[in-house]
Amino acid sequence: MAVGAYAVASDTGRKRRRNEDNYVVAPPLFAVADGVGGAQAGEVASKLAATVLEAGESAGLGGLEHINALIQEANRRIYERASSDPSSSGMGTTITVALVEGMTIAIGHVGDSRAYLVRGERMEQLTEDHSLVNELVKSGRLSADEAHLHPQRSVITRAVGTDANVAVDAFTVEAQDGDVFLLCSDGLSDMVVDEEILELVDRHRDDLDRAVRALVAAANRGGGEDNITAVAFRIAAQPAGEDTVRMPAVSLEDSEPDERTLEYGATGGGAGEAAAAPPDDPRSGTMLLPPGTAGAELLAATPRIHPRRVRLVLASVILLAIAVGLLVWGLSR
């Protein structure tokens, strides 16, 4: 096994009461799942998926076949639960899985959780979001900047468990010594731009525990609008017999002040609730695009936020403040 070190941090964020994210850190397999569904159904779906992955039962298959078999089994269990339990109807989960086999990393992906590769001073997004805004970007209806700010950026077009069958994106990556792989829910990628993610991972490349804490803290500083989960592992072409460094799941309670949730408390891995947090907005977090809804229809029904308009508003506010200051100064003379 070529895993040199790994770490994970998960937090409710600043706006949610429950953590519907789940994760798996069971080397050589790592995963992030972000639940979809009202009430607590999303949490149930992501937990079911994590349980299947942790069991790892796939009839001795390896690589991509192993990952695909696990995700299909998770899909079956979630779909059956949703079909038999009215309170769980329509629930599902995103899932991004990485399986390390020597220097080959097999990736399986459904939804808008992401896998990144940090190699040297560059970072590459390995997975493609199965989301409304990504479809609109590919069709030319939205720019990348507009997509990052769009109110419907958390609406996904594919999830595990919402249908009897699921299409899985599966591929392999040939790793190099020192590569860092990052799996995360959209609570991180929606709040922190890729450049800052790269900067934080690169700065703490030799301390992944510190890296994932810093990523979660950055997402909370950016607004913490959703649950946040980050799983990182580093590839090391190490001699036989050298121990893998294990960094267990991180609860942010003991973090430094700038690396924890400062509002509404902090929890790790969905283990608890923050009593002072406002009730969850059923429209917040990851949502599945309703069947039969065209992306263009949903886009037309929501306001488009243009970065240029934001800059113009800020400039107007600054000019107004200067004018008021000059007026007060003139009257005081």
ABEGO torsion letter per residue (X at the ends): XABABBBBBBBAEAABABBABBBBBBOABBBBBBBBEBEAAAAAAAAAAAAAAAAGBAGGBBEAAAAAAAAAAAAAAAAAAAAABAAABGBBBBBBBBBBBEABBBBBBBEABBBBBBBEABBBBABBBBBAAAAAAAAGABBAAAAAABAAAABBABBBGABABBBBBBBBBBBBBGBBBBBBBAAAAAABBAAAAAAAAAAAAABAAAAAAAAAAAAAAAGGABBBBBBBBBBBBBBBGBBBBBBBBBBAAABBAAABBABGEBBBGGABBBAABBBBBAABEBBBBBBGBBAAAAAAABBBBBAAAAAAAAAAAAAAAAAAAAAAAAAAX
